[in-house]
Amino acid sequence: MHYLDESMILVFLVQVSLLLGFSRIAGLLLRRIGQPAISGEILVGILLGPTLFGRTLPGLYAWVFPPDAMQQNMLETVAWLGILFFLLDAGLDTNLIAALRQRRDAMTISLADLILPMAIAFVPVWFLPDHYIGPGGDRLLFSLFIATIMTISALPVTVRILQDLGIYRSDASLLTMCALTINDIAGWLVFAVILSFATGGTASLVRIPLVLTATVLFTLFCFTIGRRLTDRALGEINRLELPQPGTSLTLIFILGMAGGAITLGIGIHALFGFFIAGIMAGESRHLSEKTRETISQLVKALLVPLFFASIGLKIDFLKELDLPLTALMLVLGVAARFVGAWLGVSLTQHPKTNRQLISAAHTPGGEMQIVIGILALEYAVITPPVFVAIIVSAVLSSVLVGPWMKWALKRGRHTRPAAALTPSNILPSLAAASRDEAIRALCERAGAGLDPQEVADAVLRREELMGTALGYGVAVPHARMEQIATPRLAFARAPAGIEWNAPDGLPAQLVFLLLTPTGEDNSQLHLLRVIATAMQVPENRARLLGAPDREIVPLIYALFKEPRKT
């Protein structure tokens, strides 16, 4: 039996320290300029891998990243834990209930964004030269893998950009995430079937129906019985007042590993099991936003960077870079996903003024594309140049989507909050005991000429689909109303705080209620963005919380007096 010696542990600690430290620095720097952290993590791997470090300092590189199989397996194991738990976290962020409630429009967009990109991508990929096809695949399998990669969008990248733009809680954002949720689930199901072709050998034609049936049954069990059992278990944890968030975190991690083990037994990758387990746990009523945020921070700060940084250690990117192929993958993927989403939005009842924004939000390849690319490389379905093209195109599409969505957001109607706000709609001191009570009080002010109960019901229905707490003590409940022609805004200050299930666990002290017209009006996006941007500034929040009641009205008007560029 071979045991790890101290020198191997030393090298492992050096590897992890370098990858984590530089990934964190690179991620923070890129986030400052509005780019996803994943780009920095992959770049660190390329710089520390054979592409640069191995070329310039081969002796030192051989010590830090030796070719010894056991040493490599140590880092590889930790890296794969990162991506497994990343899929678990992605599942936790997936709002299946909201997707089902928005099923008509979300399903329309998702199906168009799944079928059309596969069809668009399959044809040109089919005619690529044979030297791009790996020894473990044939032309059909190769083309199906690439076509699947072209369909899956990066939900985490899109979520982060929506948050940065200040429109994460908008109706357009909700529809986008619901469509991407269905797209992810359907895409992973399709991928699971295709992966069975790659691993089933000569028995594939017999094995595929069994694998597909078992996968569907496992998914249905998790979304029905499994979801209820998980919700009950998390409820018992809260009832018994067990240590939080540690106890819930342990349970969710065990569910992820159990799901991964089951799907491996079925014959598909463990990643799918972690993803489904995350969705199952994420639907629990007893899992707070604060616990979700704790899990997300743990996974993304410690585990995920190791996986994406380790990608650059596998391949010499300069040696394997094929510029024409990379350009094809980038253009093909972005165009196919954009066209699919554009067609889907056009077939829904959602305002067409948001079509450009929602379609652009579907274009980044990001993490999921990279994960499938790595599996395709592992099973030798693709060659290293194709893998590098997938990685580079995924990163570039994630970089492009931020400016693209910002440009799309500039289009349409711009309304200043001050123009939608009247002094009578400002409550300097609200003593509401609950979220619902606060919403009803604000609806009585903003819903002049309307049935206050009807307005409150509309806002609460929207609240149930997706919470509107921004964090840092701010909430922006909102709804669209057919009976109004222009936006209406109300504001309340609640010094005692109101529980709003915020991501940071803080009670809401500053509440903005926004009512906007239905139809082609997209003022909701612009108003939500202006409010969110202003409230992200600590000084603005401090001024509103600290001002005497008599000064609140002029202060709130002064805060939103000047029109802001969006």
C-alpha positions, 0 to 999 in steps of 0.5 A: 500500500502506498501512502502520501509522503510529506513532499507530496503534501507540500507540493499539493499545498503549494498548488492549491495556494497558487491556484486559489490565491491568483484566481481570487485576485484575477476574479476580483480584478475582472469583476471590477470591470464588469467581467465574470470571475470565471474568465480570470480563473481560467486565465490563471490556469493558462498562465500557470500551466504549460502555456506560459509557466511551463515554457518560461520556467520548465524546471520550476514548473516541473516541481510545482506541477510534476507529472507524477500520476498520484500528485496529479490525481490529488489536485484533480480530485479536489478540482472535481469536487469543485465542479460537482458542488458548483452544479449543486449550487447551480441547482439551489439557485434554480427556481423550478416553481417559478419556472413552472408558474411561468411555464407557457412563456418560459417553455416557449423560449426554452424549447426554441433556445434548445431545438433551434441552436442544435439544428443550426450548430449540427449542420456546419459541425457535421462537415468539419474535417475528420482530424477534429474528431477524437478517437473515442467518437464518430462523426454523429457523436461528435456533432451531437456533442458540439450541438449540445454544447451550443444550446446550453447557456451560462445561467450563473453568468447571466444572473451575475450580469442581471445583478450588476445591472440592477434588474435582477428582480425584474419581470424580464429577469424572472422570465429569462431565468425561468427559461434558462432553468428549463433549458438547463434541465432539458439540456442536461437530459439530452446530454445524459443520453448522448453521453450514454452513446459515448460510454455504452459501446456496442450495447448503446442502442439497447442501453440508451432507452433504459438509461433515459427511462431511469434518468426521467424516473429519478428526476421525477422522484426528486421533483415530487417525493424527494422534494417533499421529504427534503422540505420536511427534513429542513423543517425539522432542522429549524424546529429542533433549532439545530446549529445553522447554517452548518446542519442544513449545509451538511444535509444538502451536501449529502443529498448532492453526493447521494444524487451523484452516486445514483446517477452514476449507477444509472449510467450517466455522469454524477454532475447531473445528480448533483444538479437535480439534488440542488434543485430538489433542496432549493425548492424547500420553504425552510431553506433561507436565502442567507443559507443559500448565500452561505453555500454559494460563497463557500463553493465559489470561493474555495472549490470552483476556482480550483476546477476552472484554474486547473483547466489551463494545466491540462493543455498547452493553449498556444500549441492547440489554438486553432483560430478559425475553429475558435471563431466558428465556435464563438459565432456559431454558439452566440448566433444560434442561442441568440436566434433561438431565444429571439424567436422564443420571446417573439412567440410570447406575450412578453413586451417586445421591447425587452426582446433584445435584452432577453435574447442577449442574456441567453448567449453566454456559454460559460461554465456549463459549456466548459464542463461538457467540453471537458467530459467530451475531451475525457471520453475522447469524443473531441480533440484538444484543438476543439476543446481549446476552441470551446473554452475560448469561445465560452469565455469570450461569449461571457465577456461580450454579454455584459456590454451587449445587455447594457446596450440593450437596456438603454433602448426604450422608455426612460422614467425618473423615479421622481416623476413616478413619485408623489409626496402622498406616496411617501411614508416616513415611518412605517410600523408594519409587522410583516412583509405582506402588511407593508405591501398592503400599506404601500399599495393603498398609497400607490394604488389611488383610483384602483382597488387596493386589495387587487393591487396588493394581491398582484404584488404579492403574487409577483413576490411569491414568484421571486422575492424582491429583497435586494439585501443591505436593508432594501426591498423593491416589491413590484407588479404590472397593472393593466389599469394604469398608463404611467408608472407609480412609485411609493416609498416607506421607511421601516426603522424597526426592519421587516423580515423579507427573506433577503440574501444577506439575512438583513430585514428590510428598512427601506421599501420601494413599491413600483407599479408599471403598465403592461404592454410594450412599456419597459419602464420597470427595467429602468426604474428598478435599475435606478433604484437599485443603483442608488441604494447600493451606495451606503451613504444614500441608505444612511441618509434615508435611515438617519433623517428626521421624518419631516425631511424624508420627502425632500430627501427622497426627491433630492436623491432621485432629482437628476435623471441617471444614464442607463 
